[in-house]
């Protein structure tokens, strides 16, 4: 499998020790299913060229952002006023901290192009985890906040 997808998978495995959403266990396999087939195919066609892989990542980030917005709107639509306030608070907290682990990932490397790909993979993993978390939140109907 191509490098960027492998880095995303490696980031998932590394971050599994401290689950970011303690109320729901989200497996690496569940997160990987959120990444599109088009992204995987794009990375496979990149030939290992960093700029091409990052272009694939840019497109996937845009797709994940749309999916995240849809999952959030769907969750909000099913909640009462109190639930909406809790979810809004949790989402704002997540937005403030979502890249912190990825920034650490990038800073711990040698600063080369692999660090950029690793940071991209981490960011996609974080977004995919949040999408999965929001979908579970809706399907379980249970407030899942610490």
Order of alpha helices (4+ residues) and beta strands (2+ residues): alpha-alpha-alpha-alpha-alpha-alpha-alpha
